[in-house]
Amino acid sequence: MTVWQLADLLGVHEHQIDLDELPDLPVRILHEIARRLDLHPADILRDTDDLYALPRTHRPATKPPGKKPAGLAHDALRLVNALALADRPMLPEELAHALSWPVKRVDDAAAHAFEHPATGGAVALRGGPSGHLSVSPRLDLLAASQHTQLTAPHDCDDTDQPGRYQREPLTPTEAETLLTIWHTADTDHTNPLQDHALHGLINAGLVTQPGGLTLTLTDDVLHNLGLPMTPRQQSH
């Protein structure tokens, strides 16, 4: 290939194919000259050996430590939305099948939603002791007095049970009492706090005592805890 032919291929004048003229050419032209001549660009540009000695392979930028993948927040939102559409609590395996996701993707999305309660807006992800996932309204957006006003039975004749429709967060003692009832159908009578909590749970409609005998959790409580049946029912 003559100098004229090379210049014609590159779209430049033949006098520019000269070591003194090369530094003034665009980098694109310089690389094309090197490619056409089967040379390394440093072979035709003086004092560029150090520049071209730098690593030529692409190194992906490392992510800042602790930064979550960009799609994780979107997955968490989709997971919360799926549970809002579902008519029952669901196991991660069931959600993975419904969403056509790997189970690990569901677990990662759930972990993100638990860590960031605002993911679902007005509702938050809840987890039951049996591994079921569900959603329910967040309790941190309104003051306690607002909760009371919104859930109080203004037009209800059931005045002897003033707390029946209130959905205040459970106290640790109430939660412990519910767990005891679920396992034993009774309360720990040696614990006066549980006996006191029991009356509030019954008034709130969370616990029933058919015929004044054994205590049971209502279907609504079992549903929200992801417990389709009690241990006693499972044993039969």
Secondary structure by P-SEA (a helix, b strand, c coil): ccaaaaaaaaccccccccccccccccaaaaaaaaaaacccccccccccccccccccccccccccccccccaaaaaaaaaaaaaaaccccccaaaaaaaacccaaaaaaaaaaaaacccccccbbbbbccccccccccccccccaaaaaaacccccccccccccccccccccaaaaaaaaaaacccccccccaaaaaaaaaaaaacccccccccbbbbcaaaaaaaccccccccccc
